[in-house]
Amino acid sequence: MLRTLIASCAFALASTSALGQTTVKIAVLGPMAFVQGENHWMGAEMARDDINKAGGITVGGRKLMVELVRADSNEMTSVPDAASAVERVITRDKADFLIGGFRSEAVLAMQEVAMDHKKLFLGVGAAHDELGIRVEKDYNRYKYWFRVSPTKSTDLGRTVFGVLGAVAGDIRTQFKTETPKVAVLAEKAIWTEGLIAAAQKNLPAMKMEMVGLWQPSAVATDVTAELSAIERAGADIVFTFLSGPVGIVTGRQMGERNMKAVAFGINVEAQKDEFWGAAAGKANFVSTLDTYAEVEITPKTVPWVRAFKERFKKSPTYNAATYDAVMILKEAIEKANSIKSDDLVPVIEKLSYLGNAAVVEFDKRHDPVWGPGKSLGIGVQWQDGKKVAFWPPQVKGMQPFRLPAR
Amino acid sequence: MFQDILVTGLVNGSVYALLAIGFSLIFGVARIVNIAHTAFYMLAAYGFYALLVKLGLNFAVAGLLAVAGVTALSLACYKLVIEPLREHEAAVLIATIALAIIFQELMLFAFGGHYLGIPSTLDGVVRIAGVSIPYQRFVILAVAAVMLAATWALLYATRLGLAIRATANDLEVASLMGMNVHRIALATVAFSVALAAIAGVVVAPVYVVDPFMWLGPLVTMLAIVVLGGLGSVKGSLAGAFIIGFVEAITVFALPAGAFLKGAVALSIMVLVLLVRPEGLYGVVFEEEER
């Protein structure tokens, strides 16, 4: 009897490894001086408060509170700093889990450090395919990595061409143009290369004419010359792949020139509430892929976005999916009855989590499964100072896409 | 396309000229390689933003206060940081790099890493010969023209200008002739930084304001002053417009290579240096002749 009791205690100790531990420590890694890092932190804070208010995470019959560690990765200016931040939160702050990351170049380095320590790292920001390819190629080393948001670059491309087809359809209907002309404006960066190649291949098949490719720097402060040339080419659509401040300049200068073409594509700056002000209110009709809006992507989307706005007085960007990342950890910990990364990996692999903007399920690369009803994304457009969602049209709450007057 | 290149080249060249002439003057007079020069341009843009958008002042007052504030700051920096190190050129160079990074980090701390927008001084657009030109571009051109004319007047029609040119020509002889070279250096720093601050104020409504906005113009400005000839105001003016037009031509001629405009400008600089090491209008300093 005594032997059974001791064995049971030993088992409980081993299975939870949480005895004596009163919190689950989650490090939130992001560029905290920037919007991306702010959203990482705000999403995680909301999740922490929701979990702790409800009593915490149940492990081995005990309730553990969520404790967040705010870690500035400084990844916008320094990849080594980002890797050091991971090392610091693991060895000094003794974080149990890691979430966040933004720039692919930095997250690739951060991933290595986390994997060295066999720490579960849920990515919420970087889209580069390589992060998932590593999992497939060397599962035993990289299995602790999961990408919660966004979908990988290749899948972002699939969505962006889907929305482009809808935009082109509007142009065909409204302006009686059989073959809309498309100017590709893509910053010079690794992440845009695949998308440019896809545009060159797909646009003729989608009955659109590609009138040219313009590639400014991601930090270009002026695209007057590019826009002049695009105007001369008679483009109907400026298909953008922009992540840096050049996205603001493009929106503003298109507005200042009263361009007849509409901008659609990926414009990371246009996803932020601050975009309208940064573009001095000139960026009407600029549209981009996005993640959150007050539309019913999932039953959780509208109440969560409203709660976020109520608390932080701004809309969430996709980096606020740290909320889902923390919730995924909670669900996995409770299912596995453990806070050991090795125990959680198989549980997360099988998880189907109803998130705030997607039903998150992971494929063999630990990337979110892409598609309608899973992780897809939405199209949003700036209309008179407001960012409105317009795609996919079947989602409740979507509004019509608008084109500049001709 | 010719009209597009003309307008884009003129506007970009004007902004570069405001930056490069000031940089060249400081180098010519005080032998200071002021890496923080474009950081003052960034500070002026932030000052203009804060005064105009946050405090609600009007354009003229916000612009004047921003320029005055940054100019005053540059004088304080000169007295406290640069002057004590002036005998050690390498130390001055490093000190100005440090100043630039400190300013960058202070703005990052105060305003965050957000990209900030400033409303246009003049809204609207005009079409000339098929080219859409926002009025704000005319503001940039007009201000640049006035400031370049003022620079010429200062240098060639005032006693201070004569002293500046004399000091730039030969620091030691100017000193031996009884000129207060420290005071002349101080005046040159103030005037040069004021030019950079004016550039920051006039371009802020066209570009976005962020803590790293000083880095791109710094590289271009260095290319211009080396191309034109270190210390030569005339060279900087010529270099600014050459680079402005080369960049515009690159974007129009190589749309998919628009990101290369900086590289093309730097390549031209290297080519000129191979043929003419002192630059287009280079001043060969005595110490280099020896």
Interface residues (C-beta under 8 A of the other chain):
Chain A: P31 A33 F34 V35 E38 M76 T77 E187 K188 G212 L213 W214 Q215 P216 S217 V219 A220 T221 D222 T224 A225 E226 S228 A229 E231 R232 P245 I248 V249 R252 Q253 E256 R257 N258 E269 E274 G277 A278 A279 A280 G281
Chain B: M1 D4 I5 V7 T8 V11 N12 L108 F109 G112 G113 H114 Y115 L116 G117 I118 P119 S120 V125 G130 V131 S132 P134 Q136 R137 V203 P205 V206 Y207 V208 D210 F212 M213 G216 E247 A248 V251 F252 P255 A256 G257 A258 F259 G262
